[in-house]
Amino acid sequence: MHQGRNDQQTLMDGNVGRGSTPAGADLNSWLPISASREGKWWYSAFHNVTAMVGAGVLGLPLVLAQLGWYPGIIAILVSWMVTLYTLWQLIHLHELVPGKRFDRYSELGQHVLGDKLGSWVVMPQQLIVQIGSNILYTVTGGKSLKKCVGLLLPVADFKKTYYILFFTVLQLILSQLPNFNSLKVISLTAALMSIGYSVIATGASIVRGTVHPGVARYGFHSHTKAGIIFDVFASLGTLAFAFAGHSVALEIQATIPSTPENPSKKPMWKGVVAAYIIVAMCYFSVAISGFWAFGDAVEDDVLMSLEHPNWLISVANFMVFIHVLGSYQVNYIYIYIYGPTPLFFSLAYLLFFFFFLFCFQVFAMPVFDKMESVLVQKFNFTPGRQLRILARSVYVAITGAIGIAVPFFGGLLGFFGGLSFATTSYLIPCIIWLVTHKPKKWSFHWIACWISIFIGIVITSLAPIGGAHNIVTQWKNYTMFS
């Protein structure tokens, strides 16, 4: 009985409760993931929407251009179904052992696979996803702000580098929020904005295709056999990136209170179902409308293909107005705008900029948690505000510098998506489920796990090749830190 209590306390404290520091017992109450357990099911919903409907949705029309109409739609649908299943697995694995909580993805891996193997299998993959997402949001946030300013002030032709730098400076401020639950308003705002810019991208694409019917060509994005093959590989990575929320799923669930009568998996799953309904609406509408309007000429960020929309762009003005006032009521506005409206469209890009600004923190908070834990345990830093300011500022500065050096949005989607996003979303949950639950051969869970593992292996093997090819191609026309 005494041993059981010790085991329970060890896991409740996570990696930081293993007695290597005098502050070990109290450190978990200071670290950002486990400091607050006051989350609600709707927190889970908008945290997951923010984690999913990010920059990846903007690349989905290109996925259809790279795969074709039917294969592309089927690929998105299969990814949606499989990742919903693996997310369900993670939610149930969070409290795999009664009375214990796996607050961090790496803790679950260590429990199932052993301390060393679990740590080295899970933690590097999770960090690549989270850091890669932060770099991508830094690049895309800078691009969106540049587009916004360019439409408002054409004479202000500043380099993209300065916009990425400005984005990074703002992140230095936001990164000082103490814990995951303190992000709830920011995450809600980002979720509403992600829905908003999905509506904008869909509406503007529909009008673009209606005003210019028969212009789009629905072939492949590339016109050579080698190019088509590399595009197929890259599209797999883009799909993996679009469903990358698994890397923060356990951390989100850690903020929800749990009792034997009402375990955290119930409100967490309720929020995930709501989030995935929204994800489906956003993903399919943006992908289908974007490819229908622009065909195989669509860019890796569909917003960059939209230059002169003439439909409902005032929605962007309305939603930015909501954001500025801090109100979160969603209303339906039906206003026809005749002719190009660069002012309103610039506000749309401002909306996207703010989304990327806020979404950055959802993926950064688990990284902050790991950094601060290591600095206290291994390097004997004292937990407190000074450590938080120093560690988080250094991290934000590094991701900003990388974003300035390598701003290749499409290539990065494919490369990072294939390298680790598929591992955390498709492979690891199913492997852990097979090890812990040992489902009967040819049962539903056995078949579902192996299908997901097969898809994950294909993506992990092929997607980085396509992403790397796109990076090399774009590198020829770019000067680093230009």
C-alpha positions in Angstrom: 0.0 0.0 0.0 2.8 2.4 0.9 4.6 1.5 -2.4 1.4 2.2 -4.3 1.1 5.7 -2.8 4.8 6.4 -3.7 4.2 5.3 -7.3 1.1 7.4 -7.6 2.9 10.5 -6.2 5.8 9.9 -8.6 3.6 9.9 -11.6 1.4 12.8 -10.4 4.6 14.8 -10.2 5.7 13.5 -13.7 9.3 13.7 -14.7 10.0 16.5 -12.2 8.9 14.5 -9.1 11.7 12.0 -9.1 13.6 13.5 -6.2 16.6 14.9 -8.0 16.1 18.4 -6.5 14.9 19.6 -3.1 12.1 21.4 -4.9 11.0 18.3 -6.7 7.8 17.8 -4.7 6.6 21.4 -5.4 8.0 21.9 -8.9 5.0 20.3 -10.6 2.8 23.0 -9.1 5.0 25.6 -10.8 5.5 24.1 -14.2 3.1 25.5 -16.9 1.4 22.2 -17.8 0.4 21.0 -14.4 0.2 24.3 -12.4 -3.5 24.7 -12.9 -6.2 22.0 -13.3 -9.3 24.1 -13.7 -10.0 23.4 -17.4 -13.5 22.7 -18.8 -14.6 20.6 -21.7 -15.0 23.7 -23.9 -11.4 24.7 -23.1 -10.5 21.3 -24.6 -12.6 22.2 -27.7 -11.0 25.5 -28.5 -7.5 24.4 -27.5 -7.8 21.5 -30.0 -9.3 23.7 -32.7 -6.4 26.1 -32.2 -3.9 23.3 -32.3 -5.4 21.7 -35.5 -6.8 24.5 -37.7 -3.6 26.4 -38.1 -1.4 27.1 -41.1 -2.0 23.6 -42.4 -5.5 24.3 -43.6 -4.1 26.9 -46.0 -2.1 24.2 -47.7 -5.0 21.8 -48.3 -6.0 23.2 -51.7 -2.5 22.4 -52.9 -2.9 18.9 -51.6 -5.8 18.4 -54.0 -3.6 20.0 -56.8 -0.9 17.5 -56.0 -3.0 14.4 -55.7 -6.1 15.2 -57.8 -9.7 15.6 -56.9 -10.8 12.2 -55.6 -7.5 11.0 -54.2 -7.0 14.3 -52.4 -10.5 14.4 -50.8 -10.1 10.7 -49.8 -6.7 11.4 -48.3 -8.1 14.3 -46.2 -11.1 12.2 -45.1 -8.9 9.2 -44.1 -6.5 11.4 -42.2 -9.5 13.0 -40.3 -10.9 9.6 -39.3 -7.6 8.0 -38.4 -6.3 10.9 -36.3 -9.7 11.2 -34.5 -9.3 7.5 -33.5 -5.6 8.0 -32.4 -6.7 11.1 -30.4 -9.3 8.9 -28.7 -6.6 6.5 -27.8 -4.4 9.2 -26.2 -7.3 10.5 -24.2 -7.9 7.0 -22.7 -4.2 6.5 -22.1 -3.9 9.7 -20.1 -5.1 7.8 -17.0 -4.0 4.3 -18.1 -3.2 3.4 -14.5 -6.0 4.1 -12.0 -5.0 7.0 -9.7 -2.2 8.2 -12.0 -2.1 10.8 -14.7 0.3 11.1 -17.6 0.4 14.8 -18.0 3.0 14.8 -20.7 3.4 12.7 -23.8 6.9 11.8 -22.8 5.7 10.5 -19.4 3.3 8.1 -21.2 6.1 6.8 -23.4 8.4 6.3 -20.4 5.8 4.3 -18.5 5.0 2.0 -21.4 8.4 1.7 -23.1 10.8 2.3 -20.2 12.5 5.4 -19.0 15.3 5.6 -21.6 13.6 4.1 -24.6 10.3 5.9 -23.9 12.1 9.2 -23.5 14.1 8.9 -26.7 11.3 7.6 -28.8 8.6 10.2 -27.8 10.3 13.3 -26.6 12.4 14.2 -29.7 9.4 13.6 -32.0 7.2 15.7 -29.8 9.7 18.6 -29.6 10.2 18.6 -33.4 6.5 18.9 -33.8 6.1 21.7 -31.3 9.3 23.6 -32.3 8.6 23.0 -36.0 5.0 24.4 -35.6 6.4 27.5 -33.8 8.8 28.1 -36.7 6.1 27.7 -39.2 3.7 30.0 -37.4 6.5 32.6 -37.2 7.0 32.4 -40.9 3.3 32.5 -41.8 2.6 35.2 -39.3 5.2 37.4 -40.9 3.9 36.7 -44.4 0.4 37.5 -43.4 1.4 40.8 -41.9 3.5 41.7 -44.9 0.5 41.0 -47.2 -1.8 43.1 -44.9 0.5 46.1 -44.9 1.2 45.8 -48.6 -2.5 46.1 -49.4 -3.0 49.1 -47.2 0.3 50.9 -48.0 1.7 49.7 -51.3 4.6 52.1 -50.9 5.7 50.4 -47.6 7.6 47.6 -49.4 9.5 46.2 -46.4 11.3 42.9 -46.5 9.6 39.9 -45.1 12.4 39.6 -42.6 11.2 42.7 -40.7 7.7 41.4 -40.4 9.0 38.1 -39.0 11.1 40.0 -36.6 8.1 42.0 -35.4 6.1 38.8 -34.9 9.0 37.5 -32.8 9.1 40.6 -30.6 5.3 40.2 -29.8 5.9 36.6 -28.9 8.5 37.6 -26.4 5.7 39.4 -24.5 3.1 36.7 -24.8 5.5 34.0 -23.8 5.5 35.3 -20.2 2.0 33.9 -19.5 2.6 31.5 -16.6 0.7 28.3 -17.5 -1.5 26.5 -20.1 -4.8 27.5 -18.5 -3.7 31.2 -18.7 -3.9 30.8 -22.4 -7.6 30.1 -22.4 -8.7 33.5 -23.7 -5.9 33.6 -26.2 -6.7 30.1 -27.4 -10.4 31.0 -27.7 -9.5 34.1 -29.7 -7.2 32.0 -32.0 -9.9 29.4 -32.5 -12.5 32.0 -33.5 -10.0 33.5 -35.9 -9.1 30.2 -37.4 -12.8 29.6 -38.1 -13.0 33.2 -39.4 -10.2 33.0 -41.9 -11.4 29.6 -43.1 -14.7 31.2 -43.9 -12.9 34.1 -45.6 -10.7 31.8 -47.7 -13.8 29.6 -48.6 -16.0 32.6 -49.5 -13.4 34.4 -51.5 -12.4 31.3 -53.4 -16.1 30.6 -54.3 -16.6 34.1 -55.6 -13.3 33.9 -57.5 -14.4 30.7 -59.2 -17.9 32.1 -59.9 -16.6 35.4 -61.4 -14.0 33.5 -63.5 -15.6 30.2 -64.5 -13.8 27.8 -66.7 -10.4 29.4 -66.0 -9.0 26.8 -63.5 -7.3 23.7 -64.9 -7.6 20.6 -62.7 -4.5 18.8 -63.6 -1.4 18.2 -61.4 0.5 21.1 -59.8 3.7 19.9 -61.5 4.0 19.0 -65.2 6.9 16.5 -65.1 6.8 13.0 -63.8 9.5 13.7 -61.2 7.8 16.8 -60.1 4.5 15.0 -59.7 6.1 12.3 -57.6 7.8 14.8 -55.3 4.5 16.7 -55.0 2.8 13.5 -53.9 5.4 13.0 -51.2 5.1 16.6 -50.0 1.3 16.4 -49.9 1.6 13.6 -47.3 3.6 15.9 -45.1 1.1 18.7 -45.5 -1.7 16.3 -44.4 0.3 15.2 -41.4 0.9 18.8 -40.4 -2.8 19.6 -40.7 -3.6 17.0 -38.0 -0.7 17.8 -35.6 -2.7 18.5 -32.4 -1.8 15.2 -30.9 1.6 16.5 -29.7 -0.2 18.7 -27.1 -3.3 16.5 -26.4 -2.1 15.0 -23.1 -0.9 18.5 -22.0 -4.4 19.9 -22.7 -6.0 17.1 -20.8 -3.7 17.7 -17.9 -5.4 21.0 -17.3 -8.8 19.3 -16.7 -9.6 18.1 -13.2 -10.1 14.4 -12.7 -11.9 12.2 -10.1 -12.8 8.5 -10.0 -16.5 9.6 -10.5 -15.7 12.1 -13.3 -12.4 11.2 -15.0 -10.8 13.8 -17.3 -11.3 11.7 -20.4 -15.1 12.5 -20.4 -14.8 16.3 -20.8 -11.7 16.0 -22.9 -13.4 13.7 -25.4 -16.5 15.9 -25.5 -14.3 18.8 -26.4 -12.4 16.8 -29.0 -15.6 15.8 -30.8 -16.7 19.4 -31.0 -13.3 20.4 -32.2 -13.2 17.7 -34.9 -16.6 18.7 -36.3 -15.2 22.2 -36.7 -12.0 20.9 -38.2 -13.9 18.9 -40.8 -16.0 21.9 -41.8 -13.0 24.2 -42.1 -10.7 21.7 -43.9 -13.1 20.4 -46.5 -14.5 23.8 -47.3 -11.1 25.5 -47.7 -9.6 22.5 -49.7 -12.5 22.0 -52.1 -13.3 25.7 -52.7 -9.6 26.7 -53.1 -8.8 24.0 -55.6 -12.1 24.6 -57.5 -11.3 28.3 -57.9 -7.6 28.2 -58.8 -7.1 24.6 -60.0 -3.5 23.4 -60.2 -2.2 27.0 -60.1 -3.1 27.4 -56.4 -0.2 28.4 -54.2 1.0 26.5 -51.2 -0.8 29.1 -49.1 -4.2 29.6 -50.7 -4.5 33.1 -49.3 -1.6 34.2 -51.5 -3.7 33.2 -54.5 -6.4 35.6 -53.5 -5.7 39.1 -54.8 -9.0 40.7 -55.7 -12.0 39.2 -53.8 -15.4 40.8 -54.2 -17.5 38.9 -51.7 -18.0 39.2 -48.0 -14.6 40.4 -47.3 -16.2 42.8 -44.8 -16.5 39.7 -42.6 -12.8 40.1 -41.9 -13.4 43.7 -40.8 -16.2 42.6 -38.5 -14.1 39.8 -36.9 -11.1 42.0 -36.4 -13.4 44.5 -34.7 -14.6 41.7 -32.4 -11.1 40.8 -31.6 -10.1 44.3 -30.8 -13.0 44.8 -28.4 -12.6 41.5 -26.8 -16.0 40.2 -27.6 -16.5 36.7 -28.9 -20.0 36.7 -30.3 -20.1 35.2 -33.8 -22.7 36.8 -36.1 -23.6 36.2 -39.7 -23.3 39.2 -42.0 -24.4 39.2 -45.5 -23.0 42.2 -47.3 -22.1 42.4 -51.0 -18.9 44.2 -51.8 -18.6 45.2 -55.4 -15.2 45.4 -56.9 -11.7 44.9 -55.3 -11.5 45.9 -51.6 -7.8 46.0 -50.6 -8.7 47.7 -47.3 -11.0 44.9 -46.1 -8.7 42.2 -47.5 -5.8 43.7 -45.6 -7.8 43.3 -42.4 -8.3 39.7 -43.3 -4.6 39.2 -43.3 -4.4 41.1 -40.0 -6.9 38.5 -38.7 -4.6 35.7 -39.9 -1.6 37.4 -38.3 -3.3 37.5 -34.9 -4.2 33.9 -35.2 -0.7 32.8 -35.8 0.5 35.1 -33.0 -1.8 33.4 -30.5 -1.5 29.8 -31.8 2.3 30.0 -31.3 1.8 29.8 -27.6 -0.3 26.6 -27.6 2.6 24.7 -29.1 5.3 26.6 -27.1 3.9 26.0 -23.6 4.8 22.3 -23.5 8.3 23.3 -24.7 8.6 25.8 -21.9 7.5 23.1 -19.5 10.3 20.8 -20.6 12.9 23.6 -20.6 12.1 24.9 -17.2 12.0 21.4 -15.7 15.4 20.6 -17.1 16.9 23.9 -16.0 15.7 23.4 -12.4 16.5 19.7 -12.1 19.8 19.4 -14.0 21.3 22.8 -13.7 19.9 23.8 -10.3 18.1 27.0 -11.4 15.7 28.4 -8.9 12.0 28.3 -10.1 10.7 31.8 -10.5 10.1 34.7 -12.8 13.7 35.3 -13.7 14.1 31.8 -15.0 10.9 32.0 -16.9 11.8 35.3 -18.6 15.3 34.1 -19.5 14.4 30.6 -20.8 11.4 31.6 -22.8 13.0 34.7 -24.3 15.9 32.6 -25.6 13.6 30.0 -27.1 11.4 32.6 -28.9 14.5 34.4 -30.2 15.9 31.1 -31.6 12.7 30.2 -33.4 12.4 33.7 -34.8 16.0 33.5 -36.2 15.3 30.2 -37.8 12.1 31.5 -39.3 14.0 34.5 -40.8 16.7 32.2 -42.2 14.4 29.6 -43.8 11.0 31.1 -44.7 9.9 28.3 -47.0 6.3 27.7 -46.0 5.3 24.9 -48.4 8.6 23.0 -48.1 8.6 23.2 -44.3 5.1 21.8 -44.1 6.1 18.7 -46.1 9.4 18.3 -44.4 8.4 18.7 -40.7 5.0 17.0 -41.4 6.7 13.9 -42.6 9.6 13.9 -40.2 7.7 13.8 -36.9 4.1 15.0 -37.2 3.0 11.6 -38.5 4.9 9.8 -35.8 3.1 11.6 -32.9 -0.3 11.5 -34.6 -0.4 8.1 -36.4 2.4 5.8 -35.0 3.1 6.4 -31.3 -0.6 6.3 -30.0 -1.2 3.0 -31.8 2.1 1.4 -30.8 1.4 2.2 -27.1 -2.2 1.0 -27.4 -1.0 -2.4 -28.8 1.6 -2.7 -26.0 -0.7 -1.8 -23.2 -4.1 -3.3 -24.3 -3.0 -6.2 -26.5 -6.2 -6.2 -28.6 -7.2 -9.6 -30.0 -5.9 -10.3 -33.5 -8.3 -9.1 -36.3 -10.4 -7.2 -33.7 -11.5 -3.6 -34.6 -8.7 -2.0 -32.5 -6.1 -4.4 -33.8 -7.0 -3.6 -37.4 -7.4 0.1 -36.8 -4.0 0.3 -35.1 -2.2 -1.5 -37.9 -3.9 0.6 -40.6 -2.8 3.8 -38.7 0.7 2.5 -38.2 1.0 1.6 -42.0 -0.2 5.1 -42.9 2.2 6.7 -40.5 5.2 4.7 -41.8 4.3 5.7 -45.4 4.1 9.4 -44.5 7.3 9.3 -42.4 9.2 7.6 -45.1 8.1 9.6 -48.1 7.0 13.1 -47.0 10.4 14.4 -45.9 11.7 13.7 -49.4 9.1 15.9 -51.1 9.5 18.6 -48.5 13.2 18.7 -48.8 12.9 18.8 -52.6 10.6 21.9 -52.3 13.0 23.6 -49.9 16.0 23.0 -52.2 13.9 24.3 -55.2 12.9 27.5 -53.4 16.4 28.0 -51.9 17.8 28.8 -55.3 15.9 32.1 -55.4 16.4 33.2 -51.8 19.3 34.8 -50.0 19.5 33.9 -46.3 18.5 36.8 -43.9 17.6 38.9 -46.9 
